Amino acid sequence: MSEPIPDSFFCAFHTGETDWKAAVRRACCPLAEAGLVPEAFTESILASVDRYGPHFIPAPGIALPCPAEAFVPAASAALSLLATDPPVIFDPDDAACSADLFLVVAAPDRESGQRLTDALARHLREGDTADRLREAAREGAWTRAAVIVRDLLA
């Protein structure tokens, strides 16, 4: 079964040290700037991490920040990709809690958002998909990054 394809796809690359809150804000920013999500969307993700920790790292180096409780609907389905160099560390005592790719899913309803997030998490754990996406992001090959994500969900 194919997953919903986002209507919009945003990409950015950040170099330099940053903390996890700033990285989540940067990953959510294009969605807010496009008018797809309200500020409460980003705040619900940050509150979720504060409460539960980085519960959204499905594979090494990959973060899918999402709210664990308070769902905030988006105007339409969208995906934002942020690549960071160096990786962002969530927990200095746990090397597995770091990420250099952040993918934020915005959806008009909880069910489609969860399906899209689950599909991304599942596919990013398989084969070399995460490495290909990371390479495209580092090269600024955003069209290729979008095609990789689209193909994951097709």
Rosetta blueprint (number, residue, H / E / L):
1 M L
2 S L
3 E L
4 P L
5 I L
6 P L
7 D L
8 S E
9 F E
10 F E
11 C E
12 A E
13 F E
14 H E
15 T E
16 G L
17 E L
18 T L
19 D L
20 W H
21 K H
22 A H
23 A H
24 V H
25 R H
26 R H
27 A H
28 C H
29 C H
30 P H
31 L H
32 A H
33 E H
34 A L
35 G L
36 L L
37 V L
38 P L
39 E H
40 A H
41 F H
42 T H
43 E H
44 S H
45 I H
46 L H
47 A H
48 S H
49 V H
50 D H
51 R H
52 Y H
53 G L
54 P L
55 H L
56 F L
57 I L
58 P L
59 A E
60 P L
61 G E
62 I E
63 A E
64 L L
65 P L
66 C L
67 P L
68 A L
69 E L
70 A L
71 F L
72 V L
73 P L
74 A L
75 A L
76 S L
77 A L
78 A E
79 L E
80 S E
81 L E
82 L E
83 A E
84 T E
85 D E
86 P E
87 P E
88 V E
89 I E
90 F L
91 D L
92 P L
93 D L
94 D L
95 A L
96 A L
97 C L
98 S E
99 A E
100 D E
101 L E
102 F E
103 L E
104 V E
105 V E
106 A E
107 A L
108 P L
109 D L
110 R H
111 E H
112 S H
113 G H
114 Q H
115 R H
116 L H
117 T H
118 D H
119 A H
120 L H
121 A H
122 R H
123 H H
124 L H
125 R L
126 E L
127 G L
128 D L
129 T H
130 A H
131 D H
132 R H
133 L H
134 R H
135 E H
136 A H
137 A H
138 R H
139 E H
140 G L
141 A L
142 W H
143 T H
144 R H
145 A H
146 A H
147 V H
148 I H
149 V H
150 R H
151 D H
152 L H
153 L H
154 A L
